[in-house]
Amino acid sequence: MNTMSFPKPAVSEAPARWLPAHVAAIATQEISYAPVIGPEDIHPLLPGLDIWDMWPLAQPDGQTADCAGATLWFALSAPQLPDPLDRHGRARIRLLAQRGTAWTDCGDLFPDNFAPGSRDWSGSAILEGDTVTLFFTAAGRAGEPRLTVEQRLFLTTGKLDLAGPRITGWTTPREIVTSDDDVYVRANQAEGAPGELKAFRDPGYFRDPADGAEYVVFAASYKPSLHACNGMAGIARADDAARTRWTLLPPLALADGVNNELERPEIVHHAGLYYLFWSTQTHVFQPGGPAGPSGLYGMVAPSLFGPYQPLNGTGLVFANPPDEPMQAYSWWVMGDLSVTSFVDYWGMKGRALKDHPELLRAQFGGVPAPFLHLALNGATATLVK
């Protein structure tokens, strides 16, 4: 196996800061809103299962891989539980194939008792020849008597069989990088409520076209923070082509005192610029500070390591519509600027879950949301209508 080292580019020591002033300015600007999701958009794929946090099998350059006319998707899945929030404690990665509007269930991605965590959380995947490299989050540890919310980043490879389609022969998952417990919080909590967790998860692969160096960006938390909300977008570099050695680098973006979760961060290279995207929700902004809507956010820079500036001057790319502020989440931008997500709580019509617990199950989607598409022009990002 090739173990050639990559060149080590200059790395900025100062992450870009997403500031309260950026978020406050959202209220003064025209916002791009996703269309309202209706009953015609709800298409159950897997009887008895919820799916969320989807990502496609991609080429190393970020373009979605064509698998004999199909797109292969990885998604978190769990049994349909009375409270959908409990799905995070049962999550496994599922493989799906999409041909046009038709979807095929290809089953659980990993064999039973294979993964190093007690659950699988989000990641990314690339295809090289017939080799699939999967980056994913191991939540907790296999066999733990009580679920924890520890988070670790892993890599494994398998062989793609288009006849299935299926992926077989997964190698033993290898932890790629760990927290320094200095700048990065070590996400080893025994328990925690959704939205309050500290992060070391969601590895998103990126190959820099400038020099071919390979990275993962991921959701992280800022250790020196004095705030309740200390989210950041972390990054690590592969130091050899075999991806056996990795270096943890200073974070790309910091939301200290602004927001707790910059979830599923990713880099998209478009028109010579580097776009850092992430998803976040209204309820994870710093208490007492300005809060933005649940939506897709991002920054842009002339190089991977900056300097970054918030898209649209605020960071907000688009949001759920005001009438349905919880209708979708976990947006993922593909190389062609199409955007996937999953249906969260749709058709709420102003009702709150705390007042209508019967809606916990009835109005949770757990299915792919309609695809959206972005237009990017420098530091301006909008939805294509």
Buried (B, 14 or more C-beta within 10 A) or exposed (E): EEEEEBEEBEBBEEBBBBBBEBBBBBEEEEBBBBEBBEEEBBEEBBEEBBBBBBBBBBBBEBEBBEBEEBBBBBBBBBEBBEEBEEBBBBBBBBBBBBEEEEBBBBEBBBEEEBBBBBBBBBBBBBBEEEEBBBBBBBBBEEEEEEBBBBBBBBBBBBEBEEEBBBBEEBEEBBEBBBBEEEBBBBBBBEEEEEEBBBBBBBBBBBBBBEEEBBBBBBBBBBBEBEBEBBBBBBBBBBBBBEBEBBEBBBBBBBBBBBBBBBBBBBBBBBEEBBBBBBBBBBBBBBEEBBBBBBBBBBBBBEBBBBEBBBBBBBBBBBBBBEEBBBBBBBBBBBBEBBBBBBBBBBBBEEEEBEEEEEBBBEBBBBBBBBEBEBEBEEBEBBBEE
